[in-house]
Amino acid sequence: MRAAQYSPLLLVGVVVALLAGLPVASVGLNLFAGGTSETWGHLAQTVLPEYIRNSLWLCLGVGCGVAVLGVATAWLTAMHEFPGRRVFDWAMVLPLAMPAYVMAYVYTDFLQFVGPVQTMLRETFGWEHGDYWFPDIRSLPGAMLMFVCVLYPYVYLLARTAFLERASGMLEAARTLGMGSWRAFFSVSLPLARPAIVAGVSLALMETLADYGTVAYFAVNTFTTGIYRAWFSLGDRIAAAQLAAMLLGFVLFLLMAERISRGRARYHNTTGRNRPMAGARLTGVPALLAVLACSLPLLLGFLLPAALLLKMALADGDAQFGERFVMLSRNSFVLAGTTAVIAVLLALLMAYAARLSRSVVASGMNRLVGLGYAVPGAVIAVGVLIPVTRLDNWLAGQWAHWFGSNPGLLLTGGIAALIYAYLVRFLAVALHTVESSLGKITPSMDDAARSLGLGQGQTLRRVHAPMLRGSLLTAGLLVFVDVMKELPATLVMRPFNFDTLATQAYTLASDERLAEASTASLAIVAVGLLPLIALSRQISAARRAADN
């Protein structure tokens, strides 16, 4: 085992990690800041209990919903054969391309009083207003439904992998002991897949707590809506930071819950056999129920909202579709493209620095960066704005002192601070992708490169980078799509008169111009399909390899 080495790249990694952790530290430092007792007291007496209550109910409802849907569909597609199973294998992940706030706009238009569903009911049965009851989609249960429909693929992907790869020998042993399929599922498969299932549920809950567009549009008060109001309505950055710290506490609790609840339990495969079992063939009524169970979440989470978006975009669409839509697309692509390129470069440097040093410092710095994806965009926005605004004011003062003019806000007045916030939020996505691929390259290749006289930089450029080309493109694409969909940080930090497709969709939907919002929303969904197509191809290839 080689001893830890300290490379110059490690210093770059440490600086990046410290900058990534600065927003969270900024929020924490302002948690007990003085001067806001009146504002904080008002919030605590009026809306804070509602923020906590709604956040807890959302976590409970979404957690149960994604667990049931994700595990059920994963078990059916991984361990059974039924008509359409090969299509469902990859199609079940498509709802990830549909942001929850976009689906909220679509279903509001579809289910409102003048929408097609209620209109058809009144025309069919001759009902008038007040003659019937219809559930209000713009409510807390409606928000839960939106999140469940778009976030269950997190559980599906991880649970499906666990079912395919873990302990087929144990299942066979359970069946030889007389266990039926249901008992074997609850006694063997489900406990073994528990870590994967809880990881998927945790990801879904973190996305739920980070959401702003859905809960704001449905008038469900949560911490993200409170942060936005405290900053823009009350003009109190300290109160916003204190709310952000409480939201961060929710996220940290989710990250620790599984580790604490697991205790000393471990989930290992001890049979030495990992080849998946042949899927049980379903026919008749069980096959029909399996098809319906997989079709319903796919229909509600992607097919129906995508069809409704396309219909609205073609029938009505955005009245400003021409030049303004091009400008919005350009803004979105500039932000997403710039962030993706920087994120991939930083991720490559940090992953390579950790490979060279093999030290506790390198491991800790990458873990610090990895926490960024767990932090909601609203928290990061507040954490970035507080120190960056102070730096902006200091730079403006220095500029005026030396050059006698006011340059304005150099960082927060442009897109620099916004890109910084995106990097803090999504650098972890690129880093994890690059790290996993770099770890598959044998260290002997580094030794061979050094024996040929190549330095560390030359080895990275001429040996590792070409081998990592596919992973680097994947990492960039994932960051690109995440930035395209990000709403809370963009709303808080975008420069004046600078809109993106996400903010345009939110603004139009907030003004009840749902048909016009469909054009920008459809563009976001179309871009989100790109990585899912690649992921779906990998799922299909992995399943075919497992079947052979």
GIZI-V267363 format. One line per field, one symbol per residue. ss: DSSP state (2 for helix, 1 for strand, 0 for the rest). psi: psi as a letter, one per 30 degrees, with the letter a starting at -180 (. if undefined). A space follows every 50 residues. Layout:
ss: ???
psi: ???
This chain:
ss: 00000002222222222222222222222000000022222222220222 22222222222222222222222222222110002222222002222002 22222222222000022222222220000000000000022222222222 22222222222222200222222222000022222222222202222222 22222222220022222000002222222222000022222222222222 22222222222200000000000000000110022222222222222222 22222222222222200000002222222222222222222222222222 22222220022222222222222200222222222222222222222222 22200000000000022222222222222222222222000022222222 20000222222222222022222222222222222002222220000000 222222222200022222222222222222222222222222222220
psi: kklkkjlffeeeeeeeeeeefeeeeeeefgegklggeeeeeeeefdfeee eeeeeeeeeeeeeeeeeeeeeeeeeefeglklkgeeeeeffffefffjke eeeeeefeeeglegleeeeeeeeeggllkfflkkkjfileeeeeeeeeef fffeeeeeeeeeeefkheeeeeeeefggkleeeeeffdeeeegeeeeeee eeeeeeeeffkeeeeeeghjjaeeeeeeeeeeefhjfeeeeeeeeeeeee eeeeefeeeefebgkliljgfgkfkklkkkkklbeeeeeeeeeeeeeeee feeeeeeeeeeeeeedakfhfceeeeeeeeeeeeeeeeeeeeeeeeeeee eeeeeeehleeeeeeeeeeffeffkleeeeeefeeeeeeeeeeeeeeeee eefgljfajeeffageeeeeeeeeegeeeeeeeeeeeeffkkffeeeeee fggkaeeeeeefeeeefgeeeeeeeeeeeeeeeefkeeeeeefklkhjll eeeeeeeeefggieeefeeeeeeeeeeffefeeeeeeeeeeeeeeef.
